[in-house]
Amino acid sequence: MGKLSTHVLDITQGKPGAGVHLKLYRVNGAEKVLVKTDTTNQDGRCDAPLLQGNEVKTGKYELVFGAGDYFAAQGVTMPEPRFIDEVVIAFGIADAGANYHVPIVVSPWAYSTYRGS
């Protein structure tokens, strides 16, 4: 049975991104359906998978991370408007039985992602 998880790493402070609000959408053409909202824990992860088992469906998804609000809460001085505000990762699930881990490494100026396991 597959699952979808995430992890946020704050590279400005060299620590997990705790308290990052995120939203998961399923994308059907031009329509986006909100599937789940969550907030990262002290380890920068969600306490449970975003999707697991029968919840995992093949298709297109978007994960939206509230990075700008996170950095503001950390006291990081940022310009207005923020350069990095919401980080949107658009990705696909081709195998509903596989594990998909979508982490981000983020700062107020850049971010990166990859498919983990």
N, C-alpha and C positions, 0 to 999 in steps of 0.2 A: 504494500500500500504506500502510495506516495505522500509527500508532504512538502509544504512551502514554508521556509523560515527566512529570517533576516538578521542582520547584525550591523550596528552603527559604531564606527570608530572615529573619534575626534582627533585629527592629527595636529591640531593647534596645541593641544594639551597632552597628547600622548596617552589618552585614556579612552575607555568606552564612552559612547554617547548615551548617557542615562537621561531619561525624561524626554526623548524625542517622540513627538506625536507623529503617527503615520496613518495613512489610509490606503486600502487595497481596493482597486477597481477591476472588474471584469469588463473588457472592451468588446462590444459587438458592433462592428462597423463604426458609425458616428456616435453610438450610444455607449455611455459609461455607466455601469451599475456598481454602486458602492457595496462591497462585499463585507468589509471589516474595517474597524478602526482600532488602534492599539497605541500603547506608549511603551518605549523601551525601559527595561529594568536597569539596575545598577551595573550589570554586565554589558549593557548596550544591546540586549536581546529582548525579545518578547517572551513572556512566561510560558506560552504555548505556541505551537506552530500556527501560522496564519491560516493555513489550510491543511487538512490531513484526511487520509482515507477517501471516502466517497465525495468529500468536498472538492477534491482536486479534479479539475476538468481540463481537457486540452483546450487551448485557445490563447487569446491575447489578454494581457493584464497590464496594469500600471500600479506601481508602488509610489506613493507621494510622501516624502519625508519633510517635516517642518523644520528644516535645518536653520533657517534664519531666526525663528522664534527660539530655538534651542540656544544658539550663540548669544542672542540678546539676553536670555536668562542667565547665561554664564558671565555676563558683564563685558562681553567682547564689543569694542567700539567698531561700528560698521557704518558705511555711508548710507544715505537715504536717497533713492531707493537702494535696497540691499543688492549686492552683486549676486550672491547665492541666497535665495529665499526658500523656495520649495524645490527640492530635488525630485524630479520625476524620472523613474526608471520604467520604460516600456519594454516588456519582455514577453516571450511566449512559452507556453508549456506544451511540448509535443508528446510527452509520455506521462499520462496521469498516474502511472505506477512508480515513477521515479521521484527521487528527492531533489528539490530545487532550493538552493540557498542563495539569496540575493543580498549580499552585504554591500555597504557603502563605507568608503573612507572619505571623510569630508572636512573641509575648512570653510571659512567665510569666502574663500576665493577659488576653490576648486573641489571637485569630487571625482571619485572613480568607483567602479563596480566590476564584478565578474561573477560567473556562475560557480558557486561553491558546491559542496556535496553535503 
